[in-house]
Amino acid sequence: MMDRATAYAERVVIGDVVAGPEHIQACQRHLNDLNRQGTKDFPYLWAPEKSEDILEFAETLTIIECTEPKPVRLYGCQQFDLGVPMGWVNREGYRRFRRKYKSVARQNGKTFENGITGTYISGFERYRYGKLFTVATKKRQARLAWEEMAKFIMGDPDLLELFQIQDYKSLITAINTSCTIEALSQEAGLEEGFRSIYASVDEVHQHRDGSIYRAIYRGQRALKEALLSMITTRGSDLSSFCYEMDSLCRGILSGGVTAEDFFCDIYTLGKGDNIFDPACFLKSNPVLCQTDHGMETMLTDAKTAQEMGGRELTDYMVKCQNMWVENSDEVLMDASMMEKCRDERTIADFRGCKAYAGLDLSSGGDLTTLTLELEIGPEDYFLWSHSFMPRGRLLEHLKTDLAPYDLWEQMELLTVTGGEGDFKNDYRFILNVLRETLAQYDIKMLGIGYDPHNADTFLADLEEFGVPLLEIKQSARFLNDATVDVQLLAKSGKYHFSRRDELVDWSFRNARTVENSFKEKKVDKAPHGRGKRIDPVDAAIDARAARMKLCGTPQVDLEKAMEQYLEKMGWNKQPGKEAPNGT
């Protein structure tokens, strides 16, 4: 008789089960591996009894979080995702899979499954005195999988004799194996050095970077058998660690990446699927939509999202359909636009070009940015940027912000001025950098758009450049045309910045647009974007506004104007020549 995980995979591949493309690929991968098991190039074996062991264990458990206790009954997708990672072994009999990534819409039992796996490994496998962790960015989130295990134990009198639960410590001890299960979080000081035989890493899309993953994974390297199980719903940040991990897993499932130790499964819609079509709901909700109540819930959510749009629609696409999305009404540049902007060239490739400058001044001595928008072809532009910050302010931000300002200083994207006690920018120093840059690359500057904040102190210095100046009013009405123009240029691949310029890249990813009552746009930070600064974007918009509003304004040649004035006044009389009017 065929094991349940394999039987399910066959049903999916032949089309008997409604499934999205990535889940079909996960099932096909398992079937392909069965055909090549034990070969020279694939030294792994399928042990169906090991797969069945965890499934049989799971169905001895009781769900007590409900009106009346009920036994666990696994759906086919759960049999597959629980059974396959446990059933594949190497020639020594140790598990093949050391990493697992499962992405599915909310309320589809992913934490529930990790709770089953953790309870099973801690109490019923051969390892003794092992450590198991449930991990997340916040302790409250980390406890969710831990609490699932605790509830399984409390719901079974036999398991209560085999485990000790210390809720106040977020600690469970398996008496027979002396293995422990503990909830850990990044906010509580999760560091390197934690060696675990199993780790449940929850809601990866909330992780600001890959530090949790790396800390856990490195701690498992010396063990012959371990499992790091990541579970998540997708999000809206396409620059996140979660998106990077999701992309890797999609590569593995499609066959473009080889990682034999990594089990991946992603439940989402296929290209062209209607997000409001009930016939597609099972693709991203393989557990929730198995019941009439779950289907009714999805239909209600779909109708609400369709009618309200905006944030409600985005929330529906992410949480209910497990899709990567960005709100196109708010983001300044989406991921595809950003990729078009990234360029291998630098300002050194555009010597002799004409440019407009943008200057965004900081308040209280914070990040200040200088930009040059270089015209490199017909309606084709390259953005050069350099930022400045006092060292005293830098040291403060390194403690509070996630941005690697110290690294950007080493990369010469940011100039840090003064000492630890300095908190104010030297604006004349900044203007001197502008002069040096213009001279170094033979750039002809045609105008300057400047933020009027604090500009009074050096407006005379700006006038010395002898080009038209534009005071940038910080209103959507004034900035709308420049903001929209930058978006359209980026979308058409006509707006570029150096791929090396991580500070500019970071700033554009932080930038969102806000509208006034007339639907006019300006740039702002992302909601709750403390520390996500957009000063380089502001300076870029200033330069674009200067180009649009000053283009055609005659440039003033100060030396020539002065000569004409002196001549008119009769003050430039040269030896041997008479002054005007015979005087």
C-alpha positions in Angstrom: 0.0 0.0 0.0 1.4 3.4 -1.0 2.2 5.8 1.9 -0.2 8.8 2.3 2.3 11.5 1.4 3.2 9.9 -1.9 -0.4 9.1 -2.8 -1.3 12.7 -2.2 1.5 13.9 -4.4 0.3 11.7 -7.2 -3.2 13.1 -7.0 -1.9 16.6 -7.1 0.3 16.0 -10.1 -2.4 14.4 -12.2 -4.8 17.2 -11.4 -7.2 15.5 -9.0 -6.5 18.1 -6.4 -6.9 21.9 -6.9 -3.4 23.3 -6.5 -1.2 26.2 -7.5 1.9 25.9 -9.6 4.5 25.9 -6.8 2.6 23.3 -4.8 2.4 21.1 -7.9 6.1 21.5 -8.3 6.7 20.5 -4.7 4.7 17.3 -5.3 6.4 16.6 -8.6 9.8 17.1 -6.9 9.0 14.3 -4.4 7.9 11.9 -7.2 11.0 12.7 -9.3 13.2 12.0 -6.2 11.5 8.6 -5.8 12.6 7.6 -9.2 16.3 8.5 -8.7 16.7 7.5 -5.0 19.8 5.6 -4.0 21.7 6.6 -7.2 25.3 8.0 -7.2 24.0 11.5 -7.9 21.2 11.3 -5.3 22.3 9.4 -2.2 19.0 9.6 -0.4 16.3 7.0 0.3 12.6 7.2 0.9 11.6 5.5 4.1 7.8 5.5 4.0 7.6 4.1 7.5 9.3 7.2 8.9 6.8 9.4 7.1 3.9 7.4 8.4 5.2 7.4 11.9 4.7 11.2 12.3 1.3 11.1 10.6 0.2 8.3 12.9 1.5 10.3 15.9 -0.3 13.4 14.8 -3.6 11.6 14.6 -3.3 10.4 18.2 -3.3 14.1 19.3 -6.3 16.0 20.5 -7.3 19.6 19.7 -8.5 21.2 22.9 -8.8 24.8 21.7 -12.4 24.5 20.7 -15.9 24.1 22.2 -15.3 20.4 22.6 -12.1 18.4 22.3 -11.7 16.6 19.0 -9.0 14.3 17.5 -6.6 15.6 14.9 -7.4 14.5 11.4 -4.9 15.5 8.7 -5.8 16.8 5.3 -3.8 15.6 2.3 -1.7 18.7 2.1 -0.8 18.3 5.8 0.1 14.7 5.3 2.5 15.8 2.5 4.1 18.7 4.4 4.5 16.7 7.6 5.4 13.3 6.1 7.9 14.2 3.3 10.5 16.1 5.4 10.5 13.2 7.9 10.5 10.4 5.4 13.6 11.1 3.3 16.9 9.8 4.8 20.6 9.6 3.8 22.5 6.3 3.6 23.3 6.5 7.3 19.6 6.8 8.2 19.7 10.4 9.2 17.0 12.8 7.8 17.8 14.3 4.4 16.0 17.6 5.0 17.6 20.1 7.4 15.7 23.2 6.2 12.0 23.6 5.5 10.1 26.6 4.1 6.3 26.6 4.0 4.4 29.7 2.8 0.6 29.7 2.9 -2.3 32.1 3.6 -3.3 32.9 7.2 -5.4 30.5 9.2 -4.2 27.4 7.3 -2.5 25.5 10.2 1.1 26.2 9.5 1.9 26.9 13.2 -0.2 23.9 14.1 1.9 21.6 11.9 5.2 22.9 13.4 3.7 22.1 16.8 3.1 18.5 15.8 6.7 18.2 14.5 8.3 19.7 17.6 6.3 17.5 20.0 7.2 14.4 18.0 11.0 15.2 17.7 11.3 16.1 21.3 9.7 13.1 22.8 9.9 10.2 20.3 13.1 10.4 18.3 16.5 9.0 19.3 18.3 12.2 20.2 18.8 12.9 24.0 19.3 16.2 25.8 18.6 18.1 22.7 17.3 21.7 22.5 14.2 22.7 20.5 13.3 26.3 19.9 10.2 28.2 18.7 11.5 31.4 17.3 10.1 34.8 16.1 11.0 38.5 16.3 8.6 39.0 19.2 8.2 36.7 22.3 4.5 36.7 21.9 4.8 35.3 18.3 7.5 32.8 19.4 5.1 31.4 22.0 2.4 30.4 19.4 4.1 27.2 18.2 5.3 26.6 21.8 1.7 26.9 23.0 0.5 24.5 20.2 2.9 21.8 21.7 1.7 22.6 25.2 -1.9 22.2 24.2 -1.2 18.8 22.5 0.4 17.6 25.7 -2.3 18.9 28.0 -5.0 17.3 25.9 -3.5 13.8 26.2 -3.1 12.2 29.7 -0.4 9.8 28.3 1.6 12.8 27.0 1.2 14.6 30.3 3.2 11.7 31.9 6.0 12.1 29.3 6.4 15.9 29.4 6.7 18.7 32.0 5.3 22.1 31.1 6.7 25.2 32.9 4.6 28.0 31.4 6.2 30.8 33.3 9.6 29.9 31.7 8.1 29.1 28.3 9.8 25.7 28.7 8.7 22.2 28.0 10.8 19.2 29.0 10.5 15.7 27.5 11.1 13.4 30.4 12.2 10.3 28.5 14.7 12.1 26.2 15.6 15.1 28.4 15.0 17.3 25.4 13.7 20.8 26.0 11.4 23.1 24.0 11.8 26.8 24.6 10.3 30.0 23.1 13.0 32.5 22.0 12.7 35.9 20.4 15.0 38.4 18.8 13.8 41.2 21.1 14.9 39.1 24.1 18.4 38.7 22.8 18.6 35.7 20.4 22.2 35.5 19.6 24.7 33.1 17.9 25.5 29.9 19.6 22.1 28.3 20.0 22.4 24.7 18.9 19.1 23.1 18.3 17.9 19.8 16.9 14.7 21.6 15.8 13.6 25.2 15.4 10.2 26.5 14.4 10.8 30.0 12.9 7.4 31.8 12.6 6.2 34.6 10.3 9.4 35.1 8.4 7.9 38.1 6.6 8.2 40.1 9.8 12.0 39.5 10.1 13.9 42.6 9.3 16.9 40.6 8.0 18.2 37.0 8.0 20.0 37.2 11.4 17.6 34.8 13.1 17.8 32.3 10.3 21.6 32.5 10.3 21.9 32.2 14.1 19.8 29.1 14.2 21.1 27.5 11.0 24.8 27.9 12.0 24.1 26.5 15.4 22.9 23.2 13.7 25.8 22.7 11.4 27.7 20.2 13.6 24.6 18.0 14.1 24.0 14.9 11.9 20.3 15.5 12.0 18.4 18.8 12.6 15.5 20.7 11.1 15.0 24.4 10.8 11.3 24.9 9.8 10.3 28.3 8.5 6.6 29.2 8.2 5.2 32.4 6.9 2.6 34.2 4.9 4.0 36.4 2.1 4.2 40.2 2.5 4.5 43.5 0.7 8.3 44.2 1.0 10.1 42.9 -2.0 13.4 43.9 -0.6 13.0 41.7 2.5 14.8 38.6 3.7 11.5 36.7 3.4 11.2 37.6 -0.3 14.8 36.6 -0.8 14.1 33.2 0.8 10.9 32.8 -1.1 12.8 33.4 -4.4 15.3 30.8 -3.5 12.6 28.3 -2.8 10.8 29.0 -6.0 14.1 28.4 -7.8 14.4 25.0 -6.0 10.9 24.0 -6.9 11.3 25.0 -10.5 14.6 23.0 -10.8 16.8 26.1 -11.3 18.5 25.8 -8.0 19.8 22.6 -6.4 19.5 22.3 -2.6 18.8 18.7 -1.6 18.6 19.5 2.1 15.8 22.1 1.6 12.1 21.1 1.6 9.9 23.9 0.1 6.2 24.2 -0.4 4.3 27.4 -1.4 0.6 27.7 -1.6 -0.6 30.5 -3.9 -2.5 31.3 -7.0 -1.2 30.8 -10.5 -0.5 33.5 -13.1 -3.8 34.7 -14.5 -5.9 33.2 -11.7 -8.8 35.4 -10.6 -8.2 36.4 -6.9 -12.0 36.6 -6.4 -12.9 33.2 -8.0 -14.0 30.7 -5.4 -12.7 27.9 -7.6 -9.2 29.1 -6.9 -9.4 29.6 -3.2 -8.0 26.1 -2.3 -4.8 26.9 -4.1 -3.8 29.4 -1.4 -6.1 28.1 1.4 -5.7 24.3 1.3 -7.0 23.8 4.9 -9.3 26.7 5.5 -11.4 26.2 2.4 -11.9 22.5 3.1 -14.9 23.4 5.3 -18.1 25.3 4.5 -17.4 27.8 7.2 -13.9 28.5 5.8 -15.3 29.0 2.3 -17.9 31.4 3.6 -15.2 33.3 5.4 -13.1 33.6 2.2 -16.1 34.7 0.1 -16.8 37.5 2.7 -13.2 38.6 2.7 -13.1 38.6 -1.1 -16.3 40.6 -1.5 -15.1 43.2 1.1 -11.7 43.6 -0.7 -13.4 43.9 -4.1 -15.8 46.6 -2.9 -13.4 48.6 -0.8 -10.1 48.3 -2.8 -7.0 50.1 -1.5 -5.5 48.8 1.7 -8.3 46.3 2.1 -7.5 44.8 -1.3 -3.8 44.7 -0.5 -4.5 43.0 2.8 -6.7 40.4 1.1 -4.1 39.6 -1.5 -1.3 39.2 1.1 -3.0 37.5 4.0 -5.8 35.6 2.2 -4.2 34.7 -1.1 -0.5 34.6 0.0 0.7 36.9 -2.8 3.6 39.4 -2.9 2.1 42.8 -3.5 2.8 46.5 -3.1 0.1 49.1 -3.1 0.7 50.7 -6.5 -1.3 53.8 -5.3 1.2 54.6 -2.6 4.7 53.2 -3.5 6.9 55.7 -5.4 8.7 52.9 -7.2 7.8 49.2 -7.3 10.3 46.4 -7.6 10.3 46.3 -11.4 10.8 50.0 -11.6 13.7 49.8 -9.1 15.4 47.1 -11.1 15.2 49.3 -14.2 16.8 52.2 -12.4 19.8 50.2 -11.1 22.7 50.8 -13.4 26.2 49.5 -13.6 27.5 53.0 -14.6 28.7 55.8 -12.3 29.0 59.5 -12.7 32.5 58.9 -14.1 30.8 57.6 -17.2 29.1 60.9 -17.9 31.9 63.5 -17.9 30.9 66.7 -19.6 27.2 66.3 -19.2 24.8 69.0 -18.2 22.9 68.7 -14.8 20.5 70.2 -12.4 21.3 70.0 -8.7 19.0 69.2 -5.8 19.8 70.0 -2.2 17.7 68.6 0.7 18.7 70.2 4.0 18.3 68.5 7.3 16.6 69.7 10.4 18.7 69.6 13.6 21.8 68.4 11.8 20.5 65.1 10.4 21.0 63.5 7.0 21.6 66.0 4.3 21.7 65.0 0.6 23.1 66.6 -2.5 22.1 65.3 -5.9 22.9 65.9 -9.6 20.4 64.8 -12.3 22.6 64.4 -15.4 21.1 64.5 -18.8 22.7 61.5 -20.6 20.4 61.3 -23.6 17.0 62.5 -24.9 14.7 62.3 -21.9 17.2 59.9 -20.3 18.7 60.8 -16.9 21.3 59.6 -14.4 21.1 60.5 -10.7 24.2 61.1 -8.7 23.8 61.5 -5.0 26.0 62.1 -1.9 24.8 62.5 1.7 26.3 64.1 4.8 25.8 63.6 8.5 27.5 64.9 11.7 29.3 62.2 13.6 27.4 62.8 16.8 24.1 62.2 15.0 25.5 59.2 13.2 26.4 57.5 16.6 22.8 58.1 17.7 21.3 56.6 14.6 23.5 53.5 14.7 21.8 52.7 18.0 18.2 53.3 16.9 18.1 52.8 13.1 18.5 49.6 11.0 20.4 51.4 8.2 24.1 50.6 8.1 25.4 54.2 8.0 28.8 53.2 9.1 29.1 50.8 6.1 27.9 53.6 3.7 30.6 55.8 5.2 33.2 53.2 4.2 31.6 52.9 0.7 32.0 56.7 0.4 28.3 57.2 -0.1 28.0 59.2 3.1 30.5 61.8 4.4 30.5 62.0 8.2 31.7 65.3 9.5 33.2 66.4 12.8 33.7 64.5 16.0 31.5 62.7 18.4 30.3 65.9 19.9 29.2 67.5 16.6 25.5 67.5 15.7 25.3 70.2 13.0 26.1 70.0 9.3 28.6 72.4 7.8 26.6 73.6 4.7 29.6 75.4 3.2 31.5 72.2 3.3 28.7 70.5 1.4 28.7 73.2 -1.3 32.4 72.8 -1.6 31.9 69.1 -2.3 29.5 70.2 -5.1 32.1 72.5 -6.6 34.7 69.7 -6.5 32.4 67.2 -8.1 31.4 69.6 -10.9 35.1 70.3 -11.6 36.2 66.7 -11.3 33.7 65.4 -13.9 33.4 68.6 -16.0 29.7 68.8 -15.2 27.9 72.0 -16.4 25.3 72.8 -13.8 22.2 74.6 -15.2 20.3 75.2 -12.0 19.7 74.3 -8.3 16.5 73.3 -6.5 16.9 73.8 -2.8 14.9 73.1 0.3 14.4 76.5 2.0 14.8 75.0 5.5 18.0 76.6 7.0 18.9 78.0 3.5 19.1 81.6 4.7 22.5 80.9 6.2 24.1 80.1 2.9 21.8 81.4 0.2 24.6 83.9 -0.8 26.9 80.9 -1.3 24.4 79.3 -3.6 24.2 82.5 -5.7 27.9 82.3 -6.3 27.4 79.3 -8.6 25.8 81.8 -11.1 22.9 79.6 -12.0 19.2 80.0 -11.5 17.9 79.0 -8.1 14.5 77.4 -7.3 13.1 77.4 -3.8 11.3 74.1 -3.4 8.0 74.5 -1.6 7.1 71.4 0.3 3.6 71.0 -0.9 1.9 68.4 -3.1 0.8 71.1 -5.5 4.3 72.3 -6.1 6.0 68.9 -6.2 3.3 66.9 -8.1 4.7 67.3 -11.6 8.3 66.4 -10.6 7.1 63.4 -8.5 5.0 62.0 -11.3 7.7 62.6 -13.8 10.3 60.6 -11.8 7.8 57.8 -11.6 7.1 57.8 -15.3 10.8 58.0 -16.2 11.6 55.1 -13.9 8.8 53.0 -15.4 10.1 53.6 -18.9 13.7 52.8 -18.0 14.8 56.4 -18.5 15.9 57.2 -14.9 19.1 55.6 -13.5 21.3 55.5 -10.5 24.4 53.5 -9.7 23.7 49.9 -8.6 26.5 50.5 -6.0 24.6 53.3 -4.4 22.9 51.4 -1.6 21.9 54.6 0.2 19.9 55.9 -2.7 18.4 52.4 -3.4 17.4 52.2 0.3 15.9 55.6 0.2 13.7 54.9 -2.9 12.5 51.7 -1.3 11.4 53.7 1.8 9.6 56.3 -0.2 5.8 56.4 -0.6 3.5 59.0 -2.1 0.7 60.9 -0.4 -2.0 62.9 -2.1 -3.9 66.1 -1.3 -7.6 66.6 -2.0 -6.8 67.4 -5.6 -5.0 64.1 -6.1 -1.6 65.9 -6.3 1.3 63.9 -5.1 4.4 64.4 -3.0 6.9 62.0 -1.5 6.7 60.9 2.1 8.1 58.1 4.3 6.4 54.7 4.5 3.9 54.5 7.4 5.6 53.8 10.7 8.9 54.5 8.9 10.9 55.9 11.7 14.5 55.6 10.7 13.6 54.9 7.1 14.9 58.1 5.7 14.1 59.4 2.2 16.4 62.5 2.1 18.1 61.3 -1.2 14.7 60.9 -2.8 13.7 64.4 -1.7 16.9 65.8 -3.2 16.3 63.9 -6.4 12.7 65.4 -6.6 14.2 68.8 -6.0 16.6 68.4 -8.9 13.8 67.2 -11.2 11.6 70.1 -10.1 14.5 72.5 -10.9 14.9 71.0 -14.4 11.2 71.2 -15.1 10.6 74.8 -13.8 14.0 76.4 -14.7 14.5 74.9 -18.1 14.7 77.8 -20.5 15.7 80.3 -17.8 18.8 82.1 -19.2 21.9 81.3 -17.2 23.7 84.2 -15.6 27.4 84.7 -16.5 28.5 86.6 -13.4 31.8 87.7 -14.9 30.3 89.0 -18.1 27.4 90.7 -16.2 29.9 92.4 -13.9 32.0 93.7 -16.8 28.8 95.1 -18.5 27.8 96.8 -15.3 31.2 98.3 -14.7 31.4 99.5 -18.3 27.9 101.0 -18.0 29.0 102.9 -14.9 32.3 104.0 -16.4 34.3 102.2 -13.7 36.3 99.9 -16.0 38.3 102.5 -17.8 41.5 101.0 -19.2 44.7 103.0 -19.6 44.9 104.9 -22.9 41.2 105.0 -23.5 38.6 107.7 -22.7 35.7 107.1 -20.5 32.2 107.2 -21.9 30.7 110.7 -22.8 34.2 112.1 -23.0 34.6 112.4 -19.2 
